[in-house]
Amino acid sequence: MIFVYASWIDAINKRLSGWSSTTTLYGILEDNSSTYSPNHEHLTVQQAMTAGFVEVSASGYVRGRVPSKETDIVDNELQLLGGTLNFGIIESGKTIKGMMIAAQLGSSINLQIDTPVLYVNGGDFPITTDGRQVFVSFTDNIFIKFICSTTPAP
């Protein structure tokens, strides 16, 4: 499942965020103990954490940055592209349930104001760490596709 947060779309509309080389987007890995269910009412990363999102806590873990943010339009689909996220060399035995991508809105990461962009679980999640480098990438580097159409949705 990939869940896109309304708060991020709102931040784009207010020109506080976007998907470009000037926007800092970062990934937060979700611990297996998390009880989180994504919700459009979560306007900040802190609100998601208060609602049960538990960040991985492990030796070697770092929040991954989304590199090479670009957009493309293919067959009336707006595609948000990005490179592979690197979360460091995480100690063995940690189970990662999912991942949240967040947009940094200030001069540094601040969970009180940073807005969640998308939440991902399923697919290759959960994964269990084995003491090696942990990377997360998306098929063909496509994070999100939006269908562009002049026909209203049913």
ZADO-1210 file (C-alpha; in nm, 4 decimals, padded with zeros to 6 digits):
<atoms>
<atom x="00.0000" y="00.0000" z="00.0000" code="MET" pos="1"/>
<atom x="00.1154" y="00.3534" z="-00.0780" code="ILE" pos="2"/>
<atom x="-00.0733" y="00.6297" z="00.1027" code="PHE" pos="3"/>
<atom x="-00.0258" y="00.9943" z="-00.0040" code="VAL" pos="4"/>
<atom x="-00.0981" y="01.2500" z="00.2690" code="TYR" pos="5"/>
<atom x="-00.3352" y="01.5403" z="00.2018" code="ALA" pos="6"/>
<atom x="-00.1168" y="01.7642" z="00.4223" code="SER" pos="7"/>
<atom x="00.1688" y="01.7337" z="00.1713" code="TRP" pos="8"/>
<atom x="-00.0601" y="01.8220" z="-00.1206" code="ILE" pos="9"/>
<atom x="-00.1714" y="02.1235" z="00.0853" code="ASP" pos="10"/>
<atom x="00.1935" y="02.2198" z="00.1504" code="ALA" pos="11"/>
<atom x="00.2580" y="02.2052" z="-00.2265" code="ILE" pos="12"/>
<atom x="-00.0407" y="02.4303" z="-00.2927" code="ASN" pos="13"/>
<atom x="00.0956" y="02.6799" z="-00.0371" code="LYS" pos="14"/>
<atom x="00.4408" y="02.6528" z="-00.2006" code="ARG" pos="15"/>
<atom x="00.5945" y="02.5218" z="00.1228" code="LEU" pos="16"/>
<atom x="00.7036" y="02.1937" z="-00.0338" code="SER" pos="17"/>
<atom x="00.7299" y="02.0142" z="-00.3632" code="GLY" pos="18"/>
<atom x="00.9213" y="01.7459" z="-00.5503" code="TRP" pos="19"/>
<atom x="01.2359" y="01.9150" z="-00.6769" code="SER" pos="20"/>
<atom x="01.6073" y="01.9414" z="-00.6138" code="SER" pos="21"/>
<atom x="01.5429" y="02.2284" z="-00.3701" code="THR" pos="22"/>
<atom x="01.3078" y="02.0220" z="-00.1494" code="THR" pos="23"/>
<atom x="01.4509" y="01.8053" z="00.1277" code="THR" pos="24"/>
<atom x="01.2577" y="01.4796" z="00.1538" code="LEU" pos="25"/>
<atom x="01.3640" y="01.2065" z="00.3936" code="TYR" pos="26"/>
<atom x="01.2612" y="00.8532" z="00.4778" code="GLY" pos="27"/>
<atom x="01.1778" y="00.7194" z="00.8229" code="ILE" pos="28"/>
<atom x="01.1716" y="00.3429" z="00.8687" code="LEU" pos="29"/>
<atom x="00.8819" y="00.1991" z="01.0689" code="GLU" pos="30"/>
<atom x="00.9536" y="-00.0506" z="01.3468" code="ASP" pos="31"/>
<atom x="00.7600" y="-00.3756" z="01.3553" code="ASN" pos="32"/>
<atom x="00.6101" y="-00.2743" z="01.6928" code="SER" pos="33"/>
<atom x="00.4261" y="00.0158" z="01.5257" code="SER" pos="34"/>
<atom x="00.0459" y="00.0207" z="01.5455" code="THR" pos="35"/>
<atom x="00.0103" y="00.3061" z="01.2963" code="TYR" pos="36"/>
<atom x="-00.2672" y="00.3452" z="01.0402" code="SER" pos="37"/>
<atom x="-00.2135" y="00.6374" z="00.7996" code="PRO" pos="38"/>
<atom x="-00.4682" y="00.9154" z="00.8220" code="ASN" pos="39"/>
<atom x="-00.5195" y="01.2382" z="00.6253" code="HIS" pos="40"/>
<atom x="-00.5692" y="01.4224" z="00.9557" code="GLU" pos="41"/>
<atom x="-00.1990" y="01.3742" z="01.0391" code="HIS" pos="42"/>
<atom x="-00.0537" y="01.7086" z="00.9377" code="LEU" pos="43"/>
<atom x="00.2929" y="01.6555" z="01.0872" code="THR" pos="44"/>
<atom x="00.5290" y="01.3631" z="01.1385" code="VAL" pos="45"/>
<atom x="00.4868" y="01.4108" z="01.5150" code="GLN" pos="46"/>
<atom x="00.1099" y="01.3623" z="01.4848" code="GLN" pos="47"/>
<atom x="00.1709" y="01.0324" z="01.3030" code="ALA" pos="48"/>
<atom x="00.4083" y="00.9250" z="01.5794" code="MET" pos="49"/>
<atom x="00.1556" y="01.0187" z="01.8462" code="THR" pos="50"/>
<atom x="-00.0959" y="00.8032" z="01.6548" code="ALA" pos="51"/>
<atom x="00.1289" y="00.4967" z="01.6780" code="GLY" pos="52"/>
<atom x="00.4044" y="00.5279" z="01.4148" code="PHE" pos="53"/>
<atom x="00.7212" y="00.3913" z="01.5765" code="VAL" pos="54"/>
<atom x="01.0538" y="00.4776" z="01.4135" code="GLU" pos="55"/>
<atom x="01.3214" y="00.2088" z="01.3989" code="VAL" pos="56"/>
<atom x="01.5751" y="00.2454" z="01.6780" code="SER" pos="57"/>
<atom x="01.8901" y="00.0503" z="01.5994" code="ALA" pos="58"/>
<atom x="02.2643" y="00.0821" z="01.5811" code="SER" pos="59"/>
<atom x="02.3697" y="00.2153" z="01.2395" code="GLY" pos="60"/>
<atom x="02.0242" y="00.3450" z="01.1401" code="TYR" pos="61"/>
<atom x="01.9998" y="00.6902" z="00.9806" code="VAL" pos="62"/>
<atom x="01.7066" y="00.8589" z="00.8116" code="ARG" pos="63"/>
<atom x="01.7492" y="00.8285" z="00.4368" code="GLY" pos="64"/>
<atom x="01.7350" y="01.1287" z="00.2051" code="ARG" pos="65"/>
<atom x="01.5462" y="01.1098" z="-00.1251" code="VAL" pos="66"/>
<atom x="01.8043" y="01.1916" z="-00.3943" code="PRO" pos="67"/>
<atom x="01.7544" y="01.2971" z="-00.7561" code="SER" pos="68"/>
<atom x="01.3964" y="01.4222" z="-00.7328" code="LYS" pos="69"/>
<atom x="01.2481" y="01.4725" z="-01.0793" code="GLU" pos="70"/>
<atom x="00.9091" y="01.4716" z="-01.2493" code="THR" pos="71"/>
<atom x="00.8051" y="01.3197" z="-01.5789" code="ASP" pos="72"/>
<atom x="00.4814" y="01.2824" z="-01.7727" code="ILE" pos="73"/>
<atom x="00.4294" y="00.9522" z="-01.9541" code="VAL" pos="74"/>
<atom x="00.0979" y="00.8556" z="-02.1153" code="ASP" pos="75"/>
<atom x="-00.0972" y="01.1192" z="-01.9186" code="ASN" pos="76"/>
<atom x="00.0608" y="01.0117" z="-01.5875" code="GLU" pos="77"/>
<atom x="00.2564" y="01.2575" z="-01.3775" code="LEU" pos="78"/>
<atom x="00.5413" y="01.0549" z="-01.2279" code="GLN" pos="79"/>
<atom x="00.7395" y="01.1637" z="-00.9243" code="LEU" pos="80"/>
<atom x="01.0830" y="01.0065" z="-00.9589" code="LEU" pos="81"/>
<atom x="01.3564" y="00.9702" z="-00.7026" code="GLY" pos="82"/>
<atom x="01.6690" y="00.7718" z="-00.6372" code="GLY" pos="83"/>
<atom x="01.7446" y="00.5012" z="-00.3828" code="THR" pos="84"/>
<atom x="01.7274" y="00.5887" z="-00.0123" code="LEU" pos="85"/>
<atom x="02.0182" y="00.4747" z="00.2068" code="ASN" pos="86"/>
<atom x="01.9350" y="00.4030" z="00.5732" code="PHE" pos="87"/>
<atom x="02.2834" y="00.2985" z="00.6858" code="GLY" pos="88"/>
<atom x="02.4230" y="-00.0312" z="00.8092" code="ILE" pos="89"/>
<atom x="02.1507" y="-00.1405" z="01.0516" code="ILE" pos="90"/>
<atom x="02.2251" y="-00.4011" z="01.3157" code="GLU" pos="91"/>
<atom x="02.0955" y="-00.7559" z="01.2565" code="SER" pos="92"/>
<atom x="01.7552" y="-00.8709" z="01.3689" code="GLY" pos="93"/>
<atom x="01.5433" y="-00.5580" z="01.3297" code="LYS" pos="94"/>
<atom x="01.2127" y="-00.6022" z="01.1467" code="THR" pos="95"/>
<atom x="01.1101" y="-00.3032" z="00.9364" code="ILE" pos="96"/>
<atom x="00.7329" y="-00.2859" z="00.8859" code="LYS" pos="97"/>
<atom x="00.7166" y="00.0068" z="00.6427" code="GLY" pos="98"/>
<atom x="00.8426" y="00.3545" z="00.5633" code="MET" pos="99"/>
<atom x="00.7254" y="00.7139" z="00.5721" code="MET" pos="100"/>
<atom x="00.8634" y="00.9836" z="00.3430" code="ILE" pos="101"/>
<atom x="00.8473" y="01.3314" z="00.4983" code="ALA" pos="102"/>
<atom x="00.9111" y="01.6831" z="00.3700" code="ALA" pos="103"/>
<atom x="01.1401" y="01.9097" z="00.5698" code="GLN" pos="104"/>
<atom x="00.9635" y="02.2460" z="00.5915" code="LEU" pos="105"/>
<atom x="01.2199" y="02.4410" z="00.7958" code="GLY" pos="106"/>
<atom x="01.5960" y="02.4789" z="00.7860" code="SER" pos="107"/>
<atom x="01.6437" y="02.1405" z="00.9575" code="SER" pos="108"/>
<atom x="01.4425" y="01.8271" z="01.0334" code="ILE" pos="109"/>
<atom x="01.1713" y="01.9106" z="01.2870" code="ASN" pos="110"/>
<atom x="00.9078" y="01.6444" z="01.3444" code="LEU" pos="111"/>
<atom x="00.6758" y="01.9077" z="01.4956" code="GLN" pos="112"/>
<atom x="00.6401" y="02.0905" z="01.1606" code="ILE" pos="113"/>
<atom x="00.7645" y="01.8515" z="00.8889" code="ASP" pos="114"/>
<atom x="00.4767" y="01.7071" z="00.6896" code="THR" pos="115"/>
<atom x="00.4345" y="01.3429" z="00.5911" code="PRO" pos="116"/>
<atom x="00.4422" y="01.2873" z="00.2137" code="VAL" pos="117"/>
<atom x="00.3691" y="00.9195" z="00.1735" code="LEU" pos="118"/>
<atom x="00.3507" y="00.5996" z="00.3737" code="TYR" pos="119"/>
<atom x="00.4463" y="00.2607" z="00.2305" code="VAL" pos="120"/>
<atom x="00.3981" y="-00.0904" z="00.3637" code="ASN" pos="121"/>
<atom x="00.3400" y="-00.4223" z="00.1918" code="GLY" pos="122"/>
<atom x="00.5347" y="-00.5075" z="-00.1220" code="GLY" pos="123"/>
<atom x="00.8858" y="-00.5949" z="-00.0003" code="ASP" pos="124"/>
<atom x="00.7954" y="-00.4944" z="00.3565" code="PHE" pos="125"/>
<atom x="00.8372" y="-00.6272" z="00.6173" code="PRO" pos="126"/>
<atom x="01.2111" y="-00.6808" z="00.5905" code="ILE" pos="127"/>
<atom x="01.4497" y="-00.8101" z="00.8549" code="THR" pos="128"/>
<atom x="01.7938" y="-00.6540" z="00.8781" code="THR" pos="129"/>
<atom x="02.1055" y="-00.8691" z="00.8592" code="ASP" pos="130"/>
<atom x="02.3791" y="-00.6222" z="00.9583" code="GLY" pos="131"/>
<atom x="02.4330" y="-00.4929" z="00.6061" code="ARG" pos="132"/>
<atom x="02.3459" y="-00.1658" z="00.4322" code="GLN" pos="133"/>
<atom x="01.9702" y="-00.1060" z="00.4034" code="VAL" pos="134"/>
<atom x="01.8452" y="00.0578" z="00.0845" code="PHE" pos="135"/>
<atom x="01.4898" y="00.1276" z="-00.0292" code="VAL" pos="136"/>
<atom x="01.4103" y="00.1959" z="-00.3932" code="SER" pos="137"/>
<atom x="01.0967" y="00.2045" z="-00.6036" code="PHE" pos="138"/>
<atom x="01.0372" y="00.0245" z="-00.9319" code="THR" pos="139"/>
<atom x="01.1856" y="00.2336" z="-01.2113" code="ASP" pos="140"/>
<atom x="01.2494" y="00.5019" z="-00.9423" code="ASN" pos="141"/>
<atom x="00.8792" y="00.5988" z="-00.9599" code="ILE" pos="142"/>
<atom x="00.7558" y="00.7004" z="-00.6138" code="PHE" pos="143"/>
<atom x="00.4059" y="00.8138" z="-00.7144" code="ILE" pos="144"/>
<atom x="00.1997" y="00.8304" z="-01.0335" code="LYS" pos="145"/>
<atom x="-00.0879" y="01.0733" z="-01.0769" code="PHE" pos="146"/>
<atom x="-00.3242" y="01.0271" z="-01.3712" code="ILE" pos="147"/>
<atom x="-00.3693" y="01.3491" z="-01.5675" code="CYS" pos="148"/>
<atom x="-00.7047" y="01.3724" z="-01.7406" code="SER" pos="149"/>
<atom x="-00.9568" y="01.6263" z="-01.8588" code="THR" pos="150"/>
<atom x="-01.2336" y="01.3735" z="-01.7869" code="THR" pos="151"/>
<atom x="-01.3732" y="01.3889" z="-01.4316" code="PRO" pos="152"/>
<atom x="-01.3248" y="01.0773" z="-01.2208" code="ALA" pos="153"/>
<atom x="-01.6398" y="00.8672" z="-01.1717" code="PRO" pos="154"/>
</atoms>
